[in-house]
């Protein structure tokens, strides 16, 4: 209990939304209102922090930007997604996103992505890109898959600062694009009001669970977690100074030195990043997992896996 | 009881159908808890000539709120029981002690377990929760006889109490807490507090371990402060990121396995399982894929079945929590909406309030309070309307909050069932 530090920070919703919003500032910024807008910073509403401040914005009840863009596909509304597609039109509805329709805690929303694919050497999903257009920055996670996962399915936990649509794009090894999206309503329950605490001593501590033994051809499941606050860079400390961004930005899983799954993590991945994914090893060997922080610091873990 | 004969019809096949008086609208209410009993009573208050039937299988209803005080030895179980005499005798509600089994939404009929039917003009469902048996591997109805949930008041509550009494000094009480949403967000945390109180008094070498599928919970800072103050190292909370999520229960060995493979062995194992809306909501076809009931926020009329209103824990009413306080508010607001609808008047603009009281130790309480409204077609907290008790508050502040909790229970019991505190 001694190592548990209370990071109590006030966070201004509007300040958070304005920061790092250069891509779509014009279309997305809320109209300033005298009571709470940036035009009158002296009366800005300071909210009690919910992890990384992101969830707090749901209290404003505003959905800036979305109303202006209704009617177009989710991937057309998010600029980095359009850039990623670079003119290609994805096959919509081809990705299954499993997310709660209503969530009471925007700081850790469970998300599972599933795509129907044989994941064979000549037909597989090679990349999945996830976006939340209503967050201060839309990028959530980029995942690079190989046939060694056996099945195109993975789970993580994300931060959503308000009700919005979560978008997934996927590219096959043949260069075809797929898309899928899902609406999530984010509320903040009064019975859930709380302070933010995390354990500074445990940062970079990892947890991994891998199947020790699989039958040939059997697909196993890997669960990984690393203790990390995933500081967004959008919060202020008690003195009103911004807390710098500090996140895990890369995760790699390898089997006998070959990539199974690689991920680029953004600031909207929840504290203590969690990834769960399948593994279909082609024999016995060593599974290795690497996490890298944006400071350059990294940590690795290896496990023996037997097949047959 | 004169009402009963007046509206009872015998259909051709001998089927008994109750339809109320021909010239009066008839509202059927399913479930006699905080939501349903309140709705029935306030329908009669707002429109005394309405025919109101309440269907509730228990003649005496025990509340889930305050069972933690019973488990901790602070309260007698019978003080949590309430009956329907006031509703029947003072308000003229027809109370049918039966279980609502099925609904014909188009035909506006309710089918009861013992074979009779009820014809209604408007239907209010307040069915509470059911458990998603098997959603947590190894935890089904049979498992609950060994590792109780005690998340509905009754035999399960007694079973857990008996197990605590039989537990050896130096044993470990383990509580498994679910993901959101679930009934009574602060409930698991109040429960471990008051069980720690019981153990500290009676079996001081014991330990209390809370394994949680969440990283944060209701009034977290205040609970942790209270645990440290009263129970020191006796209470340990393990959250999601510390491998607190249980993925398998072995009820015979009283063992649980967490996501990353830790096995915890309990002397007494209390599993609060994943939940969904009560049975009749599913039979009525008003639930969605989440297992809960989406409703129009202004009236709590089902989004799927016109004329059917759903209130209380069964609904998707976030950010309002699944609490008895909120269900009582739903009952009143929805009674007003139903009466307005029957009288073809505009529905009054709703507001709801909630306070969740939690008792951490005798004379030591904490609260969270909020007011809710409809804004842009969605439920939200009225900005600035509430908050939690201050941290680091002096003992007399906590003592007052514990007394407010007792006073709240007495007041709401009187409001819902007419139960007066003893003495």
Contacts between the chains, C-beta under 8 A, distances in Angstrom:
chain1	res1	chain2	res2	distance
A	1	B	228	6.5
A	1	B	233	7.8
A	6	B	221	7.2
A	45	B	383	7.3
A	50	B	216	8.0
A	51	B	215	7.8
A	51	B	216	7.2
A	59	B	380	7.4
A	59	B	381	6.6
A	59	B	383	6.6
A	61	B	375	5.2
A	61	B	376	6.1
A	61	B	378	7.2
A	61	B	380	5.2
A	100	B	290	6.8
A	101	B	288	7.1
A	101	B	289	7.3
A	101	B	290	5.7
A	101	B	316	7.9
A	102	B	181	7.9
A	102	B	290	7.1
A	102	B	316	5.5
A	102	B	318	5.5
A	103	B	180	7.4
A	104	B	180	4.7
A	104	B	181	6.0
A	104	B	318	5.1
A	104	B	319	6.8
A	105	B	180	6.2
A	105	B	214	7.5
A	105	B	216	6.8
A	107	B	215	7.8
A	107	B	216	7.1
A	108	B	214	7.8
A	108	B	215	6.0
A	108	B	216	8.0
A	108	B	240	7.4
A	110	B	179	7.9
A	163	B	378	7.9
A	185	B	318	7.9
A	185	B	378	7.6
A	187	B	318	4.1
A	187	B	319	3.9
A	187	B	379	7.4
A	187	B	380	7.4
A	188	B	319	5.5
A	188	B	381	7.0
A	189	B	180	7.7
A	189	B	185	6.6
A	189	B	218	7.7
A	189	B	318	5.7
A	189	B	319	4.6
A	189	B	320	7.4
A	189	B	321	5.3
A	190	B	319	6.0
A	190	B	320	7.4
A	190	B	321	6.4
A	190	B	354	6.0
A	190	B	356	7.7
A	190	B	368	5.8
A	190	B	369	7.3
A	190	B	370	3.4
A	190	B	372	7.8
A	190	B	381	5.9
A	190	B	386	5.9
A	191	B	185	3.9
A	191	B	186	6.0
A	191	B	218	4.3
A	191	B	219	7.6
A	191	B	321	3.7
A	191	B	323	6.8
A	191	B	354	7.4
A	191	B	356	4.9
A	191	B	368	5.7
A	192	B	180	7.6
A	192	B	185	6.1
A	192	B	216	7.2
A	192	B	217	7.2
A	192	B	218	5.3
A	192	B	321	7.7
A	193	B	218	7.4
A	193	B	219	7.1
A	193	B	368	5.6
A	193	B	387	6.8
A	193	B	388	5.2
A	194	B	216	5.1
A	194	B	217	6.9
A	194	B	218	7.1
A	194	B	219	6.8
A	194	B	220	4.0
A	194	B	221	6.1
A	195	B	220	6.6
A	195	B	221	4.0
A	195	B	391	7.7
A	197	B	220	7.5
A	197	B	221	7.4
A	197	B	224	8.0
A	207	B	243	6.0
A	207	B	260	4.6
A	208	B	260	7.5
A	209	B	259	7.0
A	209	B	260	4.8
A	209	B	261	5.3
A	223	B	259	6.0
A	223	B	260	6.4
A	225	B	241	6.5
A	225	B	243	7.8
A	225	B	260	7.3
A	227	B	241	6.5
A	271	B	215	7.4
A	271	B	241	7.2
A	272	B	215	7.2
A	272	B	240	7.9
A	272	B	241	3.7
A	274	B	241	7.8
